């Protein structure tokens, strides 16, 4: 769970050296990872060693480092909040066997469409990189950068 990522001082996965991960570059592990048991929770690892993490309505940022198959996520350097885990093929295995699976890359056409949340707020993503939507009775529009 992401709370562990944001709030724990240190963690151990208990996996030892059993990970089947190969030595990958940050560019190869960069991408969006979704928590298997809570698919609304996700984190984005960037090739430059930074990360963004989202759990419900809570968002956080930080950095990560790796040594072989071991990854260390740092979300609050002032408080020393770190989490360690193992890279295992297309997944991160974090504290307490929390598994985060890497999402496959998508093309522009795969993300277009209208999205509506449980509060009946909506956003429409268009293939040309524009969007429009409505939230709490207010209409909005703009542009976005497709993946």
Biotite code that builds the C-alpha atoms (Angstrom):
import biotite.structure as struc

atoms = struc.array([
    struc.Atom([0.000, 0.000, 0.000], chain_id="A", res_id=1, res_name="UNK", atom_name="CA", element="C"),
    struc.Atom([1.174, 3.519, -0.767], chain_id="A", res_id=2, res_name="UNK", atom_name="CA", element="C"),
    struc.Atom([0.851, 4.656, 2.836], chain_id="A", res_id=3, res_name="UNK", atom_name="CA", element="C"),
    struc.Atom([3.910, 2.532, 3.509], chain_id="A", res_id=4, res_name="UNK", atom_name="CA", element="C"),
    struc.Atom([5.774, 4.366, 0.773], chain_id="A", res_id=5, res_name="UNK", atom_name="CA", element="C"),
    struc.Atom([4.860, 7.772, 2.144], chain_id="A", res_id=6, res_name="UNK", atom_name="CA", element="C"),
    struc.Atom([5.078, 7.188, 5.872], chain_id="A", res_id=7, res_name="UNK", atom_name="CA", element="C"),
    struc.Atom([7.547, 4.434, 6.783], chain_id="A", res_id=8, res_name="UNK", atom_name="CA", element="C"),
    struc.Atom([11.040, 5.152, 7.972], chain_id="A", res_id=9, res_name="UNK", atom_name="CA", element="C"),
    struc.Atom([12.472, 1.943, 6.540], chain_id="A", res_id=10, res_name="UNK", atom_name="CA", element="C"),
    struc.Atom([11.165, -1.347, 5.264], chain_id="A", res_id=11, res_name="UNK", atom_name="CA", element="C"),
    struc.Atom([12.406, -4.756, 4.258], chain_id="A", res_id=12, res_name="UNK", atom_name="CA", element="C"),
    struc.Atom([10.649, -6.918, 1.721], chain_id="A", res_id=13, res_name="UNK", atom_name="CA", element="C"),
    struc.Atom([11.814, -10.166, 3.238], chain_id="A", res_id=14, res_name="UNK", atom_name="CA", element="C"),
    struc.Atom([12.551, -11.405, -0.272], chain_id="A", res_id=15, res_name="UNK", atom_name="CA", element="C"),
    struc.Atom([16.291, -11.758, 0.273], chain_id="A", res_id=16, res_name="UNK", atom_name="CA", element="C"),
    struc.Atom([18.134, -12.280, -2.996], chain_id="A", res_id=17, res_name="UNK", atom_name="CA", element="C"),
    struc.Atom([15.403, -14.389, -4.585], chain_id="A", res_id=18, res_name="UNK", atom_name="CA", element="C"),
    struc.Atom([14.358, -11.714, -7.095], chain_id="A", res_id=19, res_name="UNK", atom_name="CA", element="C"),
    struc.Atom([14.521, -12.763, -10.726], chain_id="A", res_id=20, res_name="UNK", atom_name="CA", element="C"),
    struc.Atom([15.130, -9.196, -11.944], chain_id="A", res_id=21, res_name="UNK", atom_name="CA", element="C"),
    struc.Atom([18.016, -8.493, -14.245], chain_id="A", res_id=22, res_name="UNK", atom_name="CA", element="C"),
    struc.Atom([20.124, -5.359, -14.117], chain_id="A", res_id=23, res_name="UNK", atom_name="CA", element="C"),
    struc.Atom([17.899, -2.797, -15.835], chain_id="A", res_id=24, res_name="UNK", atom_name="CA", element="C"),
    struc.Atom([18.620, 0.871, -16.405], chain_id="A", res_id=25, res_name="UNK", atom_name="CA", element="C"),
    struc.Atom([16.349, 3.527, -14.886], chain_id="A", res_id=26, res_name="UNK", atom_name="CA", element="C"),
    struc.Atom([15.003, 4.119, -18.400], chain_id="A", res_id=27, res_name="UNK", atom_name="CA", element="C"),
    struc.Atom([13.923, 0.480, -18.611], chain_id="A", res_id=28, res_name="UNK", atom_name="CA", element="C"),
    struc.Atom([12.137, 0.475, -15.248], chain_id="A", res_id=29, res_name="UNK", atom_name="CA", element="C"),
    struc.Atom([10.612, 3.934, -15.719], chain_id="A", res_id=30, res_name="UNK", atom_name="CA", element="C"),
    struc.Atom([6.839, 3.910, -16.100], chain_id="A", res_id=31, res_name="UNK", atom_name="CA", element="C"),
    struc.Atom([3.564, 3.690, -14.210], chain_id="A", res_id=32, res_name="UNK", atom_name="CA", element="C"),
    struc.Atom([3.102, 0.953, -11.602], chain_id="A", res_id=33, res_name="UNK", atom_name="CA", element="C"),
    struc.Atom([-0.312, 0.015, -10.196], chain_id="A", res_id=34, res_name="UNK", atom_name="CA", element="C"),
    struc.Atom([-0.825, -1.682, -6.840], chain_id="A", res_id=35, res_name="UNK", atom_name="CA", element="C"),
    struc.Atom([-2.297, -5.124, -7.534], chain_id="A", res_id=36, res_name="UNK", atom_name="CA", element="C"),
    struc.Atom([-4.697, -5.127, -4.560], chain_id="A", res_id=37, res_name="UNK", atom_name="CA", element="C"),
    struc.Atom([-5.674, -1.430, -4.840], chain_id="A", res_id=38, res_name="UNK", atom_name="CA", element="C"),
    struc.Atom([-5.680, -0.550, -8.566], chain_id="A", res_id=39, res_name="UNK", atom_name="CA", element="C"),
    struc.Atom([-6.540, 3.108, -7.887], chain_id="A", res_id=40, res_name="UNK", atom_name="CA", element="C"),
    struc.Atom([-3.155, 3.463, -6.180], chain_id="A", res_id=41, res_name="UNK", atom_name="CA", element="C"),
    struc.Atom([-0.258, 4.010, -8.520], chain_id="A", res_id=42, res_name="UNK", atom_name="CA", element="C"),
    struc.Atom([3.228, 5.447, -8.782], chain_id="A", res_id=43, res_name="UNK", atom_name="CA", element="C"),
    struc.Atom([5.231, 6.777, -11.681], chain_id="A", res_id=44, res_name="UNK", atom_name="CA", element="C"),
    struc.Atom([8.976, 6.165, -11.793], chain_id="A", res_id=45, res_name="UNK", atom_name="CA", element="C"),
    struc.Atom([10.792, 8.576, -14.115], chain_id="A", res_id=46, res_name="UNK", atom_name="CA", element="C"),
    struc.Atom([14.047, 7.732, -15.888], chain_id="A", res_id=47, res_name="UNK", atom_name="CA", element="C"),
    struc.Atom([15.780, 10.632, -14.074], chain_id="A", res_id=48, res_name="UNK", atom_name="CA", element="C"),
    struc.Atom([15.289, 8.963, -10.651], chain_id="A", res_id=49, res_name="UNK", atom_name="CA", element="C"),
    struc.Atom([12.243, 10.964, -9.525], chain_id="A", res_id=50, res_name="UNK", atom_name="CA", element="C"),
    struc.Atom([8.844, 9.523, -8.648], chain_id="A", res_id=51, res_name="UNK", atom_name="CA", element="C"),
    struc.Atom([5.220, 10.542, -8.136], chain_id="A", res_id=52, res_name="UNK", atom_name="CA", element="C"),
    struc.Atom([2.897, 8.430, -6.002], chain_id="A", res_id=53, res_name="UNK", atom_name="CA", element="C"),
    struc.Atom([-0.887, 8.518, -5.662], chain_id="A", res_id=54, res_name="UNK", atom_name="CA", element="C"),
    struc.Atom([-3.135, 6.824, -3.123], chain_id="A", res_id=55, res_name="UNK", atom_name="CA", element="C"),
    struc.Atom([-6.761, 7.776, -3.259], chain_id="A", res_id=56, res_name="UNK", atom_name="CA", element="C"),
    struc.Atom([-6.748, 11.563, -3.025], chain_id="A", res_id=57, res_name="UNK", atom_name="CA", element="C"),
    struc.Atom([-3.227, 11.775, -1.596], chain_id="A", res_id=58, res_name="UNK", atom_name="CA", element="C"),
    struc.Atom([-0.270, 12.518, -3.848], chain_id="A", res_id=59, res_name="UNK", atom_name="CA", element="C"),
    struc.Atom([3.427, 12.620, -3.097], chain_id="A", res_id=60, res_name="UNK", atom_name="CA", element="C"),
    struc.Atom([6.732, 13.009, -4.857], chain_id="A", res_id=61, res_name="UNK", atom_name="CA", element="C"),
    struc.Atom([10.230, 11.798, -4.199], chain_id="A", res_id=62, res_name="UNK", atom_name="CA", element="C"),
    struc.Atom([13.224, 10.040, -5.642], chain_id="A", res_id=63, res_name="UNK", atom_name="CA", element="C"),
    struc.Atom([14.432, 6.500, -6.064], chain_id="A", res_id=64, res_name="UNK", atom_name="CA", element="C"),
    struc.Atom([17.764, 4.749, -6.307], chain_id="A", res_id=65, res_name="UNK", atom_name="CA", element="C"),
    struc.Atom([18.634, 1.221, -7.271], chain_id="A", res_id=66, res_name="UNK", atom_name="CA", element="C"),
    struc.Atom([21.383, -1.263, -6.710], chain_id="A", res_id=67, res_name="UNK", atom_name="CA", element="C"),
    struc.Atom([20.865, -4.340, -8.853], chain_id="A", res_id=68, res_name="UNK", atom_name="CA", element="C"),
    struc.Atom([17.351, -5.607, -8.182], chain_id="A", res_id=69, res_name="UNK", atom_name="CA", element="C"),
    struc.Atom([16.956, -3.544, -4.977], chain_id="A", res_id=70, res_name="UNK", atom_name="CA", element="C"),
    struc.Atom([15.089, -0.238, -5.223], chain_id="A", res_id=71, res_name="UNK", atom_name="CA", element="C"),
    struc.Atom([14.859, 2.420, -2.507], chain_id="A", res_id=72, res_name="UNK", atom_name="CA", element="C"),
    struc.Atom([12.023, 4.958, -2.652], chain_id="A", res_id=73, res_name="UNK", atom_name="CA", element="C"),
    struc.Atom([12.564, 8.237, -0.759], chain_id="A", res_id=74, res_name="UNK", atom_name="CA", element="C"),
    struc.Atom([9.405, 10.271, -0.250], chain_id="A", res_id=75, res_name="UNK", atom_name="CA", element="C"),
    struc.Atom([10.357, 12.623, 2.586], chain_id="A", res_id=76, res_name="UNK", atom_name="CA", element="C"),
    struc.Atom([14.118, 13.149, 2.870], chain_id="A", res_id=77, res_name="UNK", atom_name="CA", element="C"),
    struc.Atom([13.761, 15.519, 5.856], chain_id="A", res_id=78, res_name="UNK", atom_name="CA", element="C"),
    struc.Atom([12.059, 12.800, 7.922], chain_id="A", res_id=79, res_name="UNK", atom_name="CA", element="C"),
    struc.Atom([14.026, 9.961, 6.385], chain_id="A", res_id=80, res_name="UNK", atom_name="CA", element="C"),
    struc.Atom([10.949, 8.258, 4.931], chain_id="A", res_id=81, res_name="UNK", atom_name="CA", element="C"),
    struc.Atom([12.231, 5.449, 2.730], chain_id="A", res_id=82, res_name="UNK", atom_name="CA", element="C"),
    struc.Atom([10.904, 2.143, 1.497], chain_id="A", res_id=83, res_name="UNK", atom_name="CA", element="C"),
    struc.Atom([12.946, -0.610, -0.041], chain_id="A", res_id=84, res_name="UNK", atom_name="CA", element="C"),
    struc.Atom([11.813, -3.324, -2.371], chain_id="A", res_id=85, res_name="UNK", atom_name="CA", element="C"),
    struc.Atom([12.826, -5.648, -5.154], chain_id="A", res_id=86, res_name="UNK", atom_name="CA", element="C"),
    struc.Atom([12.370, -5.385, -8.895], chain_id="A", res_id=87, res_name="UNK", atom_name="CA", element="C"),
    struc.Atom([10.911, -8.629, -10.182], chain_id="A", res_id=88, res_name="UNK", atom_name="CA", element="C"),
    struc.Atom([10.373, -8.765, -13.952], chain_id="A", res_id=89, res_name="UNK", atom_name="CA", element="C"),
    struc.Atom([7.601, -6.184, -14.623], chain_id="A", res_id=90, res_name="UNK", atom_name="CA", element="C"),
    struc.Atom([6.763, -5.517, -10.972], chain_id="A", res_id=91, res_name="UNK", atom_name="CA", element="C"),
    struc.Atom([7.992, -3.908, -7.768], chain_id="A", res_id=92, res_name="UNK", atom_name="CA", element="C"),
    struc.Atom([7.621, -5.971, -4.608], chain_id="A", res_id=93, res_name="UNK", atom_name="CA", element="C"),
    struc.Atom([7.551, -3.608, -1.635], chain_id="A", res_id=94, res_name="UNK", atom_name="CA", element="C"),
    struc.Atom([7.142, -3.981, 2.107], chain_id="A", res_id=95, res_name="UNK", atom_name="CA", element="C"),
    struc.Atom([4.763, -6.687, 3.247], chain_id="A", res_id=96, res_name="UNK", atom_name="CA", element="C"),
    struc.Atom([4.730, -8.253, -0.222], chain_id="A", res_id=97, res_name="UNK", atom_name="CA", element="C"),
    struc.Atom([2.875, -5.241, -1.659], chain_id="A", res_id=98, res_name="UNK", atom_name="CA", element="C"),
    struc.Atom([3.065, -5.866, -5.415], chain_id="A", res_id=99, res_name="UNK", atom_name="CA", element="C"),
    struc.Atom([2.989, -3.019, -7.959], chain_id="A", res_id=100, res_name="UNK", atom_name="CA", element="C"),
    struc.Atom([2.732, -4.137, -11.600], chain_id="A", res_id=101, res_name="UNK", atom_name="CA", element="C"),
    struc.Atom([4.101, -2.013, -14.417], chain_id="A", res_id=102, res_name="UNK", atom_name="CA", element="C"),
    struc.Atom([1.432, -0.846, -16.830], chain_id="A", res_id=103, res_name="UNK", atom_name="CA", element="C"),
    struc.Atom([2.042, -1.437, -20.501], chain_id="A", res_id=104, res_name="UNK", atom_name="CA", element="C"),
    struc.Atom([2.721, 1.602, -22.665], chain_id="A", res_id=105, res_name="UNK", atom_name="CA", element="C"),
    struc.Atom([-0.338, 2.893, -24.484], chain_id="A", res_id=106, res_name="UNK", atom_name="CA", element="C"),
    struc.Atom([-0.727, 4.738, -27.742], chain_id="A", res_id=107, res_name="UNK", atom_name="CA", element="C"),
    struc.Atom([-2.533, 8.074, -28.060], chain_id="A", res_id=108, res_name="UNK", atom_name="CA", element="C"),
    struc.Atom([-5.699, 6.427, -29.394], chain_id="A", res_id=109, res_name="UNK", atom_name="CA", element="C"),
    struc.Atom([-5.917, 4.128, -26.365], chain_id="A", res_id=110, res_name="UNK", atom_name="CA", element="C"),
    struc.Atom([-6.341, 6.942, -23.833], chain_id="A", res_id=111, res_name="UNK", atom_name="CA", element="C"),
    struc.Atom([-8.833, 9.064, -25.730], chain_id="A", res_id=112, res_name="UNK", atom_name="CA", element="C"),
    struc.Atom([-12.439, 9.060, -24.659], chain_id="A", res_id=113, res_name="UNK", atom_name="CA", element="C"),
    struc.Atom([-14.664, 10.379, -21.906], chain_id="A", res_id=114, res_name="UNK", atom_name="CA", element="C"),
    struc.Atom([-13.941, 9.560, -18.275], chain_id="A", res_id=115, res_name="UNK", atom_name="CA", element="C"),
    struc.Atom([-16.524, 10.067, -15.510], chain_id="A", res_id=116, res_name="UNK", atom_name="CA", element="C"),
    struc.Atom([-15.847, 9.667, -11.787], chain_id="A", res_id=117, res_name="UNK", atom_name="CA", element="C"),
    struc.Atom([-18.240, 8.734, -8.979], chain_id="A", res_id=118, res_name="UNK", atom_name="CA", element="C"),
    struc.Atom([-19.138, 12.432, -8.482], chain_id="A", res_id=119, res_name="UNK", atom_name="CA", element="C"),
    struc.Atom([-20.323, 12.694, -12.097], chain_id="A", res_id=120, res_name="UNK", atom_name="CA", element="C"),
    struc.Atom([-17.387, 14.925, -13.007], chain_id="A", res_id=121, res_name="UNK", atom_name="CA", element="C"),
    struc.Atom([-16.098, 14.246, -16.500], chain_id="A", res_id=122, res_name="UNK", atom_name="CA", element="C"),
    struc.Atom([-13.205, 14.858, -18.829], chain_id="A", res_id=123, res_name="UNK", atom_name="CA", element="C"),
    struc.Atom([-12.922, 14.052, -22.529], chain_id="A", res_id=124, res_name="UNK", atom_name="CA", element="C"),
    struc.Atom([-9.458, 13.449, -23.998], chain_id="A", res_id=125, res_name="UNK", atom_name="CA", element="C"),
    struc.Atom([-9.234, 13.985, -27.754], chain_id="A", res_id=126, res_name="UNK", atom_name="CA", element="C"),
    struc.Atom([-6.677, 12.447, -30.126], chain_id="A", res_id=127, res_name="UNK", atom_name="CA", element="C"),
    struc.Atom([-5.414, 15.933, -31.113], chain_id="A", res_id=128, res_name="UNK", atom_name="CA", element="C"),
    struc.Atom([-4.165, 16.605, -27.548], chain_id="A", res_id=129, res_name="UNK", atom_name="CA", element="C"),
    struc.Atom([-7.092, 18.757, -26.432], chain_id="A", res_id=130, res_name="UNK", atom_name="CA", element="C"),
    struc.Atom([-9.459, 18.053, -23.553], chain_id="A", res_id=131, res_name="UNK", atom_name="CA", element="C"),
    struc.Atom([-12.720, 19.389, -22.163], chain_id="A", res_id=132, res_name="UNK", atom_name="CA", element="C"),
    struc.Atom([-14.756, 18.561, -19.126], chain_id="A", res_id=133, res_name="UNK", atom_name="CA", element="C"),
    struc.Atom([-17.023, 19.599, -16.310], chain_id="A", res_id=134, res_name="UNK", atom_name="CA", element="C"),
    struc.Atom([-16.484, 19.592, -12.548], chain_id="A", res_id=135, res_name="UNK", atom_name="CA", element="C"),
    struc.Atom([-18.935, 20.928, -9.982], chain_id="A", res_id=136, res_name="UNK", atom_name="CA", element="C"),
    struc.Atom([-20.917, 22.723, -12.670], chain_id="A", res_id=137, res_name="UNK", atom_name="CA", element="C"),
    struc.Atom([-17.878, 24.474, -14.160], chain_id="A", res_id=138, res_name="UNK", atom_name="CA", element="C"),
    struc.Atom([-16.733, 23.673, -17.688], chain_id="A", res_id=139, res_name="UNK", atom_name="CA", element="C"),
    struc.Atom([-13.021, 23.600, -18.526], chain_id="A", res_id=140, res_name="UNK", atom_name="CA", element="C"),
    struc.Atom([-10.816, 22.820, -21.511], chain_id="A", res_id=141, res_name="UNK", atom_name="CA", element="C"),
    struc.Atom([-7.179, 22.835, -22.518], chain_id="A", res_id=142, res_name="UNK", atom_name="CA", element="C"),
    struc.Atom([-4.412, 20.760, -23.981], chain_id="A", res_id=143, res_name="UNK", atom_name="CA", element="C"),
    struc.Atom([-2.470, 17.747, -22.745], chain_id="A", res_id=144, res_name="UNK", atom_name="CA", element="C"),
    struc.Atom([0.645, 15.884, -23.827], chain_id="A", res_id=145, res_name="UNK", atom_name="CA", element="C"),
    struc.Atom([-0.274, 12.379, -24.958], chain_id="A", res_id=146, res_name="UNK", atom_name="CA", element="C"),
    struc.Atom([1.983, 9.553, -23.724], chain_id="A", res_id=147, res_name="UNK", atom_name="CA", element="C"),
])
